[in-house]
Amino acid sequence: MAERLGNEREDDTVSDRLDMVLRNELSELERLAAAVDEFIERNDLPPDLPFKFNLCFDELITNTVSYGYPDSRPHEIRVRLELDGAELRAEVEDDADAFDPFADAPPPDLTSDVDNRRVGGLGVFLVQKTMDSASYRREGGRNLVLLMKKLG
């Protein structure tokens, strides 16, 4: 089933795959979260997965939209979610400035009082702790973040 959206965008929602193209706007996170919820429900996957994947997508895409584009032009961020046997895999792809969140983000300060902590790093830390695997690569001028969660 494919859903036709404005701006001639098409979202591929085959039963074991979700492929969405988002505008580089934070408001798109709501549409993505709804699609992830529906995908996980449709595939009868564990009920904790929507929260886990939406948390990760929210963190990664918020950072991309907020810090990754030096211009104010529209850009597209592609999110793919695929059921692959006993794993749920995700890919976030964008044309933002090169940035490896797992190597370049500052490590979070988990020891200081909340009021005295420096900002940054906690979201990426949560992504790594939430997923079984999280990696980055730069390919063809695009950032690719790969996430994997084992099922069961």
Residue pairs with C-beta under 8 A, 6 or more apart in sequence:
1 13
1 14
2 10
2 11
2 12
2 13
3 10
3 11
3 13
4 10
5 11
7 23
9 21
10 21
11 18
11 19
11 20
11 21
11 35
12 18
12 19
13 19
13 35
13 38
13 39
15 42
15 43
16 43
16 82
16 83
16 84
17 80
17 81
17 82
17 83
18 35
18 36
18 39
18 79
18 80
18 81
18 82
19 78
19 79
19 80
19 81
20 31
20 32
20 35
20 78
20 79
20 80
21 76
21 77
21 78
22 28
22 31
22 32
22 61
22 76
22 77
22 78
22 79
23 74
23 75
23 76
23 77
24 64
24 65
24 69
24 74
24 75
24 76
24 77
24 94
24 96
25 65
26 61
26 62
26 65
26 66
28 61
28 77
29 57
29 58
29 61
29 62
32 54
32 57
32 61
32 79
33 50
33 54
33 57
33 58
36 50
36 53
36 54
36 57
36 81
37 50
37 54
39 81
40 46
40 47
40 49
40 50
40 53
41 50
43 83
45 83
45 88
45 151
46 151
46 152
49 88
49 149
52 130
52 131
52 149
53 81
53 88
53 90
53 147
53 149
55 126
55 127
55 130
56 90
56 126
56 127
56 130
56 131
56 134
56 147
57 79
57 90
57 92
59 123
59 124
59 126
59 127
60 92
60 101
60 123
60 127
60 145
61 77
61 79
61 92
62 123
63 99
63 101
63 123
63 124
64 77
64 92
64 94
64 96
64 143
65 77
67 99
68 94
68 96
68 97
68 99
68 143
69 75
69 96
69 97
70 97
75 94
75 95
75 96
76 94
76 95
77 92
77 93
77 94
78 91
78 92
78 93
78 94
79 90
79 91
79 92
79 93
80 90
80 91
80 93
81 88
81 89
81 90
82 88
82 89
82 90
86 150
86 151
86 152
87 132
87 148
87 149
87 150
87 151
88 148
88 149
88 151
89 146
89 147
89 148
90 146
90 147
90 148
91 144
91 145
91 146
91 147
92 143
92 144
92 145
92 147
93 142
93 143
93 144
93 145
94 142
94 143
95 141
95 142
95 143
96 143
98 138
98 143
99 143
100 136
100 138
101 124
101 127
101 136
101 145
102 124
102 128
102 134
102 135
102 136
103 136
105 120
105 121
105 124
106 118
106 120
106 121
107 121
107 125
108 117
108 120
108 121
108 122
108 124
108 125
109 117
109 118
109 121
110 125
127 134
127 147
128 134
130 149
131 147
131 148
131 149
132 148
132 149
132 150
133 146
133 147
133 148
134 145
134 146
134 147
134 148
135 145
135 146
136 143
136 144
136 145
136 146
137 144
137 146
138 144
